[in-house]
Amino acid sequence: MLKRFFITCSGADKSIIYSCSNGEQNKYAGIGATVFFTALMAWIATSYALYTVFDNVYTAAFFGLLWGFLIFNLDRFIVSTIRKRDRFWQEFIQATPRIILAVIIAIVISKPLEIKIFQKEIDTVLLKEKNALAMANKKQVSNYYKSDLDRNKAGIDSLKSEIAQKEKEVNNLYSTYITEAEGTSGTMKLGKGPVYKEKREKHDAALKELEALKTNNLAKIAAKEKEAGILQAQLDKKINETQPVIDSFDGLMARINALDKLPWLPSFFIMLLFLAIETSPIIAKLLSPKGEYDFKLEDSEEALKTNLAQNNYQRELLRSTDAGIYDDVYAEIRNDKELYNYKKKKAVEMLEMQADSFANKQKSVM
C-alpha cells in the first residue's frame, strides 16, 4: 500500500506503471517518496517560519500545510512531465526550467530551518540589536524633551541665583553694621551711633526684601520642579510605550537579517542539502536509463498521435468530398429552368409591391 502511495506521488501513469516490472515500479516509488518527503519538509519549515510571524501554532500549521501541498504539486508536476529522450542534453535542456524552479523552492524552504537551527546565535544578534535600539530610542526621546527640561532647569537656577545674590547682599550689610558697632570699620568709633543705626536700617530692609524674594522664588521653584517632574514622567512614559515595540523586534525579517550577519558557510551547506533533496527527483529521472515505463508511455503517446493524425486526415477528406458534392448539386440547380421561372415570378411580384407602396406614400405627402 505504501508503495502504491509513493507511485501516486511520482505522477506516473498507473495504467502503465502497474503493467511494468517490479524494479520499474520500485524506481518510481523511490522518486515519489522523494517528492513526498520534500513536501513534508517544506510544510515543517514553512510552519515554523509562519509561527514567528503569527505566534499561533494552528494558524502557522494550516498555512504551512497549504504551502506543503503547493510544493508537492509542483514537484509532482516537474517529475511527471520530464520525458526521456535519446540524448542526455535534450533531456537536460527540457529539465532546465524545472531545475531553476527547484533551486528557488530549495532556497525558500531551507531558510526557515536555518533560522531554527541557528536560533541561539540569532537570538544573540537580536539581543545586541535590541539593546542598541533601546539606547537609541532613549536618546531620541530624551533629545525631544531636552529643550523643555533645560529651559526649566535654567529657570530654577536663575531663581536660586537671585536668592543667593540677595543673601550675599544681606550678609554684607550685616557685616557692615556689626563692624561699625565694634569700631573696626566705617567711622572707627565704638558704639551704636547714627551711622550704625542707618546701616542697621539698610540691613533690616534688605532682610525683609530677602524674605519676600525667598517666598516668591521658592514658590516659583516649586512650580518649576513640579513641571520638571511632569516632563520627566512624560519622558519615562514615552520610553516605556516604545519599549514593547523594540522587545517585539524578532519577526521573520529581523531573524533573516540576523542570519545574514552570521558566518555564511554553515548556512550555505544547509541550503545545498535542501537543494540536493529538492532536485534529487529530477536528477534521478535524468540519470536513470530509459526504462520499460518510458517505452510504454512513448508507445501510448505515439499511438494517440497516430490516431489523431488519421482522424484529422479523414475529417479533411470528408470536408473536401462534401464540398465537391455540394458544388455539383448547386451547379445542376443553377441550370434548372423551372426554378429560374419561379424565382423570376416572385421577383416581379416583389418589385410591383415596392412600386405600389412608394406611389401610395407619395400620394399621402401630396
C-alpha positions in Angstrom: 0.0 0.0 0.0 2.9 2.4 0.8 4.5 1.5 -2.5 1.3 2.4 -4.3 1.1 5.7 -2.4 4.6 6.7 -3.4 3.9 5.7 -7.0 1.0 8.1 -6.9 3.3 10.8 -5.6 5.6 10.3 -8.5 2.9 11.2 -11.0 3.4 8.1 -13.1 0.5 6.8 -15.2 -1.0 4.0 -13.1 -2.4 2.0 -16.0 1.1 1.8 -17.5 3.4 1.6 -14.4 1.4 -1.4 -12.9 1.9 -3.3 -16.1 5.7 -2.9 -15.8 8.2 -5.0 -13.9 8.7 -4.7 -10.1 12.0 -3.0 -10.5 10.5 -0.3 -12.6 7.7 0.2 -10.0 10.3 0.5 -7.3 12.2 3.2 -9.2 9.1 5.4 -9.5 8.1 4.6 -5.9 11.6 6.0 -4.8 11.0 9.1 -6.9 7.6 9.5 -5.4 9.0 9.1 -1.8 11.5 11.9 -2.5 8.6 14.2 -3.7 6.6 13.4 -0.6 9.3 13.9 1.9 10.4 17.2 0.2 6.8 18.5 0.6 6.8 17.3 4.2 10.0 19.2 5.0 8.5 22.3 3.2 5.4 22.0 5.5 7.6 21.9 8.6 9.9 24.7 7.5 7.1 27.0 6.4 5.0 26.3 9.6 8.0 27.4 11.8 8.5 30.5 9.6 4.9 31.5 9.9 4.9 30.8 13.6 7.5 33.5 14.1 5.0 35.8 12.3 1.6 34.9 13.8 2.7 33.4 17.1 -0.1 30.9 16.7 0.6 27.2 16.2 -2.7 26.3 14.4 -2.6 29.2 12.0 1.0 28.5 11.1 0.4 24.8 10.7 -2.6 25.5 8.4 -0.9 27.9 6.0 2.3 25.7 6.2 0.2 22.7 5.1 -1.1 24.7 2.1 2.5 25.6 1.2 3.4 21.9 1.5 0.6 20.9 -0.8 1.8 23.5 -3.3 5.4 22.2 -3.2 4.1 18.6 -3.5 2.0 19.5 -6.6 4.9 21.4 -8.2 7.4 18.6 -7.6 5.0 16.0 -8.9 4.3 18.1 -12.0 8.0 18.6 -12.6 8.9 14.9 -12.4 5.9 13.6 -14.3 6.4 16.0 -17.3 10.1 15.1 -17.9 10.2 12.8 -20.9 13.2 10.5 -21.6 15.0 11.3 -24.9 17.6 9.6 -26.9 20.2 12.2 -26.0 21.0 13.4 -22.4 21.4 17.1 -23.4 18.0 17.2 -24.9 16.6 15.9 -21.6 18.7 18.4 -19.6 17.5 21.4 -21.8 14.0 20.2 -21.2 14.5 20.0 -17.5 16.4 23.3 -17.1 13.4 25.5 -16.3 12.3 22.9 -13.8 15.8 22.8 -12.2 15.7 26.6 -11.8 12.3 26.3 -10.2 13.6 23.6 -7.9 16.5 25.8 -6.8 14.1 28.6 -5.9 11.9 26.2 -3.9 15.0 24.8 -2.1 16.1 28.3 -1.1 12.6 29.2 0.1 12.1 26.0 2.3 15.7 26.0 3.7 15.7 29.5 5.1 13.2 28.8 7.9 15.0 25.7 9.1 18.3 27.6 9.0 16.7 30.1 11.3 15.6 27.3 13.7 19.0 25.6 13.6 20.9 28.8 14.4 18.2 30.1 16.8 20.6 30.7 19.7 23.1 32.6 17.6 20.3 34.6 16.0 18.9 35.4 19.5 22.3 36.8 20.5 22.5 39.0 17.4 18.9 40.2 18.0 19.7 41.0 21.7 22.6 43.2 20.7 20.4 45.0 18.1 17.5 45.4 20.7 19.9 46.9 23.2 21.3 49.3 20.6 17.7 50.2 19.5 16.7 50.8 23.2 19.6 53.1 23.8 19.0 55.0 20.5 15.3 55.3 21.3 16.0 56.6 24.8 18.5 59.1 23.4 16.0 60.2 20.8 13.1 60.7 23.3 15.5 62.5 25.7 16.5 64.9 22.9 12.8 65.5 22.2 12.3 66.7 25.8 15.8 68.1 26.3 15.0 71.7 25.4 12.0 71.9 27.8 14.0 70.3 30.6 17.0 72.6 30.0 14.7 75.6 30.0 13.1 74.5 33.2 16.4 73.9 34.9 17.8 77.2 33.7 14.7 79.0 35.2 15.2 77.2 38.6 18.9 78.1 38.6 18.1 81.7 37.9 15.6 81.9 40.7 18.1 80.3 43.1 20.8 82.6 41.9 18.7 85.7 42.7 18.2 84.3 46.3 21.9 83.7 46.7 22.8 87.2 45.5 20.3 88.7 47.8 21.6 86.6 50.7 25.1 87.8 50.0 23.9 91.4 49.9 22.2 91.0 53.3 25.3 89.3 54.8 27.5 92.1 53.6 25.1 94.7 55.2 25.1 92.7 58.4 28.9 92.6 58.5 28.9 96.4 57.8 26.7 97.4 60.7 28.3 94.9 63.1 31.8 96.2 62.4 30.5 99.8 62.7 29.3 99.0 66.2 32.6 97.4 67.0 34.5 100.3 65.6 36.6 98.2 63.3 35.3 99.9 60.1 33.3 102.9 58.9 33.6 105.7 61.4 36.0 103.6 63.5 34.1 104.7 66.7 32.9 102.1 69.1 29.2 102.1 69.9 25.9 102.3 68.2 25.7 105.8 66.8 23.7 107.3 64.0 25.8 105.6 61.3 25.3 102.3 62.9 21.5 102.9 63.0 21.5 103.9 59.3 23.4 100.8 58.3 21.2 98.6 60.6 18.1 100.0 58.9 19.5 99.2 55.4 20.2 95.7 56.6 16.8 95.2 58.0 15.2 96.5 54.8 17.3 94.2 52.7 16.5 91.3 55.0 12.8 91.9 54.5 13.3 92.0 50.7 15.2 88.7 51.0 12.4 87.1 52.9 9.9 88.3 50.3 12.2 87.2 47.5 12.6 83.8 49.1 8.8 83.4 49.5 8.2 84.4 45.9 11.1 82.5 44.3 10.6 79.3 46.3 7.0 79.2 45.1 8.2 79.6 41.5 10.9 77.0 42.1 8.4 74.5 43.5 6.1 75.1 40.4 9.1 74.6 38.0 10.2 71.5 39.9 6.7 70.1 39.6 6.8 70.9 35.9 10.2 69.2 35.6 8.7 66.1 37.3 5.8 66.1 34.8 8.2 66.4 31.9 10.4 63.6 33.3 7.3 61.4 33.8 6.2 62.1 30.2 9.7 61.1 29.0 9.7 57.9 31.0 6.2 57.1 29.8 7.3 57.6 26.1 10.2 55.3 26.6 8.0 52.7 28.3 5.5 52.9 25.5 8.0 52.4 22.8 10.0 49.6 24.6 7.4 46.9 23.7 7.9 47.7 20.0 11.7 47.1 20.4 11.1 44.0 22.5 8.9 42.5 19.7 11.7 43.1 17.2 12.2 39.4 16.5 10.0 38.7 13.5 10.8 36.7 10.4 12.6 39.6 8.5 14.6 40.5 11.6 15.7 36.9 12.0 16.6 36.6 8.3 18.7 39.8 8.6 20.3 38.4 11.8 21.1 35.2 10.0 22.9 37.1 7.2 25.2 38.6 9.9 26.4 35.1 10.9 29.1 33.2 9.0 27.8 32.2 5.6 29.4 28.8 5.2 27.2 26.7 7.6 24.0 28.3 6.1 25.3 27.7 2.6 25.8 24.0 3.2 22.3 23.6 4.7 20.9 25.3 1.6 22.9 22.9 -0.6 21.4 20.0 1.4 17.9 21.2 0.6 18.9 21.9 -3.0 20.1 18.3 -3.3 16.9 17.0 -1.8 14.7 19.2 -4.0 16.5 18.4 -7.2 17.1 14.7 -6.5 13.8 13.5 -8.2 14.8 15.5 -11.3 18.4 14.3 -11.3 17.3 10.7 -10.7 15.0 11.0 -13.7 17.7 12.5 -15.9 20.4 9.9 -14.9 18.2 6.8 -15.0 18.2 4.9 -18.3 15.2 4.8 -20.5 13.1 2.0 -18.9 10.1 -0.1 -19.6 7.7 2.6 -18.4 9.2 5.2 -20.7 8.9 2.9 -23.7 5.3 2.0 -22.9 4.4 5.7 -22.3 6.1 6.7 -25.5 4.2 3.9 -27.4 0.9 5.1 -25.9 1.6 8.7 -26.8 2.7 7.8 -30.4 -0.4 5.7 -30.8 -2.5 8.6 -29.7 -0.7 10.9 -32.1 -1.2 8.5 -35.0 -4.9 8.1 -34.2 -5.3 11.9 -34.1 -3.4 12.3 -37.4 -5.7 9.7 -39.0 -8.8 11.3 -37.7 -7.7 14.8 -38.9 -6.9 13.3 -42.3 -10.3 11.6 -42.5 -12.1 14.8 -41.5 -10.2 16.7 -44.2 -11.2 14.1 -46.8 -14.9 14.2 -45.6 -14.9 18.0 -45.8 -13.4 18.2 -49.3 -15.7 15.4 -50.6 -18.8 17.1 -49.2 -17.7 20.4 -50.7 -17.3 18.8 -54.2 -20.7 17.1 -53.9 -22.5 20.4 -52.9 -20.7 22.2 -55.8 -22.1 19.7 -58.3 -25.6 19.8 -56.7 -25.9 23.6 -56.9 -24.4 23.7 -60.4 -27.3 21.4 -61.6 -29.9 23.6 -59.7 -28.5 26.7 -61.4 -29.4 25.2 -64.9 -33.0 24.3 -63.8 -35.4 26.4 -65.9 -38.5 25.7 -63.8 -36.7 27.0 -60.7 -35.5 30.0 -62.7 -39.0 31.0 -63.9 -40.4 30.6 -60.3 -37.8 32.9 -58.8 -38.3 35.4 -61.7 -42.1 35.4 -61.0 -41.5 36.1 -57.3 -39.0 38.8 -58.0 -41.5 40.6 -60.3 -44.2 40.4 -57.7 -41.8 41.9 -55.1 -40.9 44.8 -57.4 -44.6 45.5 -58.1 -45.3 45.6 -54.4 -42.4 48.1 -53.8 -43.6 50.3 -56.6 -47.2 50.4 -55.3 -46.0 51.2 -51.8 -43.8 54.0 -53.0 -46.6 55.5 -55.0 -49.1 55.4 -52.1 -46.5 57.3 -49.8 -46.0 60.0 -52.5 -49.8 60.5 -52.7 -50.2 60.9 -49.0 -47.5 63.6 -49.0 -49.2 65.5 -51.8 
